[in-house]
Amino acid sequence: MKRAWGALLGVLVMVLAACGTTTSTEDGAKTGSSDAGAFPVTVQTQFGDVTIKSEPKRVVALGWGDAETAVALGVQPVGAADWLAFGGDGLGPWMTQRYTTAPTMLGTLDVNLEQLAALHPDLILDTRASGKQDRYDQLSKLGVPVVSVPKGATAYLTSWQQQLDLVGKALGRTQQADKLKADLDAKFTAAAAQHPEFKGKTVAVGSKTVNGYGGYVNGDGRVELMTRLGFVNSPKIQAEAGDSFSVTVSNERLDLLDADLTMIFPIGVTADSVTGDPLFKTIPSVQAGRSIVFDDKTVSTAMSSATVPGITYALDKIVPMASSALAH
């Protein structure tokens, strides 16, 4: 393994050595501009302070939602990861801002380091990721600033606010980031005010995959969206929380998914496989009609993206769905 990594590192060094003489793609396109006097800027991360000396021209976005956040701020990464398996350029269909040149897709859990090096990045964003030392060390070997997860973050639980703050600072666009945050905060406030019936109600936000059911815990973006509307995450699910953003729910414990409102995300399975499941039908909230099983992938992935554009889109769809379900 050490010999293999040494060989790969040798390849990366040779690729990087060519940076001064040739580039493989054009600089990432930008709309608008960075804040006046934004650089140099120092960003605090789990692995210490990271200083970006000048405005990045070739950004690579590897963390869950980093590319979407950068594009929303007017910067188009030259390389990106497709965590939600959209395909193509990796952007959700709700995005109004699009790439002029599609980025190179680099993988998620396992990043293609040779392709990454060949892009000659001057900034790597990895703000919503595992936060593991070995991943950070591998990315750091490229010799460019790596903006990783925030201090004290649990794996993949960087909030949209933290991500927006980190990416906004790293790109020198804190004013745009502040505007996006203010607009989404106002949207949450308005929705909660219009639906006082949400306040204090419990919600079980779960999933079903080919491996079975699961439940999301506090800190996950899907749960955070619902709690911002006034809901309380299911205490029964939360009691099972560990170091991940979700917990396994066995068929024998589907009672954990019972709440004032039950929401299920089919992942890699059809909605029919949930609604037609005899065991799922035994859950009291499901029997009472107070459940939502997402059959629109755009809505469910928008909510799962936990980015400002995704949440903005999802709110318009989910709020009336939740209100209707609670009315049963």
Residue pairs with C-beta under 8 A, 6 or more apart in sequence:
8 113
8 114
9 141
11 114
11 117
12 113
12 114
12 117
12 141
12 142
15 114
15 117
15 118
16 117
16 120
16 142
16 143
19 120
23 120
24 118
24 119
24 120
25 78
25 101
25 104
25 119
26 101
27 57
27 58
27 78
28 57
28 58
28 59
28 75
28 76
28 77
28 78
29 76
29 99
29 100
29 101
30 74
30 75
30 76
31 74
31 97
32 74
32 173
32 176
34 55
34 171
34 172
34 173
35 172
35 173
35 174
35 175
38 55
38 172
38 173
38 174
39 52
39 53
39 54
39 55
39 172
40 51
40 52
40 53
40 54
41 51
41 52
41 169
41 170
41 172
42 49
42 50
42 51
42 52
43 49
43 50
43 51
43 52
43 147
43 166
43 169
43 170
44 50
44 150
44 151
45 147
45 148
45 149
45 150
45 151
45 166
46 131
46 136
46 148
46 149
46 150
46 151
46 152
46 153
47 133
47 136
47 146
47 148
50 145
50 146
50 147
50 148
50 170
51 145
52 123
52 145
52 170
52 172
55 171
55 172
56 75
56 122
56 123
56 170
56 171
57 122
58 78
58 119
58 120
58 121
58 122
58 123
59 70
59 75
59 76
59 77
59 78
59 121
59 122
59 123
59 124
59 125
59 171
60 77
60 78
60 79
60 80
60 106
60 116
60 119
60 121
60 123
60 124
60 125
61 67
61 69
61 70
61 77
61 79
61 80
61 81
61 103
61 125
62 79
62 80
62 81
62 106
62 108
62 111
62 124
62 125
62 126
62 129
62 139
63 81
63 125
63 126
63 127
63 128
63 129
63 149
63 158
63 163
64 81
64 83
64 84
64 108
64 128
64 129
64 156
64 306
65 83
65 128
65 160
65 163
65 305
65 306
65 307
65 310
66 77
66 80
66 81
66 125
66 126
66 127
66 128
66 163
66 167
67 77
67 80
67 81
67 90
67 91
67 103
67 125
68 91
68 92
68 95
68 305
68 307
68 309
68 310
69 163
69 164
69 167
69 307
69 308
70 76
70 77
70 125
70 167
70 171
71 77
71 91
71 95
71 97
71 98
71 99
72 95
72 97
72 180
72 307
72 308
72 309
73 167
73 168
73 171
73 173
73 176
73 177
73 180
74 97
74 173
74 176
75 171
75 173
76 99
76 100
76 101
76 103
77 103
77 125
78 103
78 104
78 119
78 121
79 103
79 104
79 105
79 106
79 115
79 116
79 119
79 121
80 89
80 90
80 103
80 104
80 105
80 106
81 90
81 105
81 106
81 107
81 108
81 111
82 90
82 105
82 108
83 108
84 92
84 301
84 304
84 305
86 92
86 93
86 301
88 102
89 98
89 99
89 102
89 103
89 105
90 103
90 105
91 98
91 99
92 298
92 301
92 302
92 305
92 309
92 310
92 313
93 298
94 298
94 302
94 309
94 310
94 312
94 313
95 309
96 309
104 115
104 119
106 112
106 115
106 116
109 130
111 135
111 138
111 139
113 138
113 142
116 124
116 139
116 142
117 142
121 142
121 144
122 144
122 145
123 144
123 145
123 147
123 170
123 171
124 139
124 142
124 144
124 145
124 146
124 147
125 147
125 166
125 167
125 170
126 135
126 136
126 139
126 146
126 147
126 148
126 149
127 147
127 148
127 149
127 150
127 158
127 162
127 163
127 166
127 167
128 149
128 156
128 157
128 158
128 163
128 306
129 135
129 148
129 149
129 155
129 156
130 155
130 156
131 148
131 149
131 153
131 154
131 155
132 155
136 146
136 148
139 146
139 148
140 146
145 170
147 166
147 167
147 170
149 155
149 158
150 158
150 162
150 166
153 162
154 219
154 243
154 244
154 245
155 243
155 244
155 245
156 244
156 245
157 219
157 220
157 245
158 166
159 219
159 221
159 224
159 306
160 184
160 221
160 224
160 306
160 307
160 308
160 311
161 181
163 306
163 307
164 177
164 180
164 181
164 308
165 174
165 177
167 177
168 174
168 176
168 177
168 178
169 177
180 308
181 308
183 312
184 308
184 311
184 312
187 312
187 315
188 228
188 229
188 315
191 229
191 315
191 319
192 198
192 199
192 228
192 229
192 230
194 319
195 229
195 230
195 319
195 322
195 323
196 230
197 323
197 326
198 229
198 230
198 231
198 322
198 323
198 326
199 230
200 230
200 231
200 232
201 230
201 231
201 232
201 259
201 260
201 261
201 326
202 231
202 232
202 233
202 234
202 235
202 259
202 260
202 261
203 223
203 226
203 231
203 232
203 233
203 234
203 259
203 260
203 261
203 262
203 263
204 215
204 234
204 236
204 237
204 256
204 257
204 258
204 259
204 261
204 262
204 263
204 285
205 215
205 216
205 220
205 222
205 223
205 226
205 233
205 234
205 263
205 265
206 213
206 214
206 215
206 216
206 237
206 249
206 257
206 262
206 263
206 264
206 265
207 213
207 214
207 215
207 216
207 246
207 264
207 265
207 266
207 267
208 214
208 264
208 265
208 266
208 267
208 269
208 273
208 274
208 277
209 267
209 268
209 269
210 268
210 269
212 248
212 249
212 250
212 251
213 248
213 249
213 250
213 251
213 254
213 257
213 264
214 246
214 247
214 248
214 249
215 234
215 237
215 240
215 246
215 247
215 249
215 256
215 257
216 222
216 223
216 233
216 237
216 245
216 246
217 223
217 233
217 237
217 238
217 240
217 241
217 244
217 245
217 246
217 247
218 224
218 227
218 233
218 238
218 241
219 245
220 245
220 246
220 306
221 303
221 304
221 305
221 306
221 311
222 263
222 265
222 303
222 304
222 306
223 233
224 306
225 303
225 306
225 311
225 314
225 315
225 318
226 233
226 263
226 322
227 233
229 319
229 322
231 260
231 261
234 256
234 257
234 259
236 255
236 256
236 258
236 259
237 247
237 249
237 256
237 257
240 247
240 256
241 247
249 256
249 257
251 279
254 279
254 280
254 282
254 283
255 283
257 264
257 283
257 285
258 283
258 284
258 285
259 285
260 285
260 290
260 326
261 285
261 290
261 291
261 292
261 322
261 325
261 326
262 283
262 285
262 286
262 290
262 291
262 292
263 291
263 292
263 293
263 294
263 322
264 274
264 280
264 291
264 292
264 293
264 294
265 294
265 300
265 303
265 304
266 273
266 274
266 293
266 294
266 295
266 300
271 293
271 294
271 295
274 280
274 293
275 293
280 286
281 287
283 291
285 291
288 328
289 325
289 328
290 325
290 326
290 328
291 325
292 318
292 321
292 322
292 325
294 300
296 317
298 313
299 313
299 314
299 317
299 318
301 310
302 310
302 311
302 313
302 314
302 317
303 310
303 311
303 314
303 318
304 310
305 311
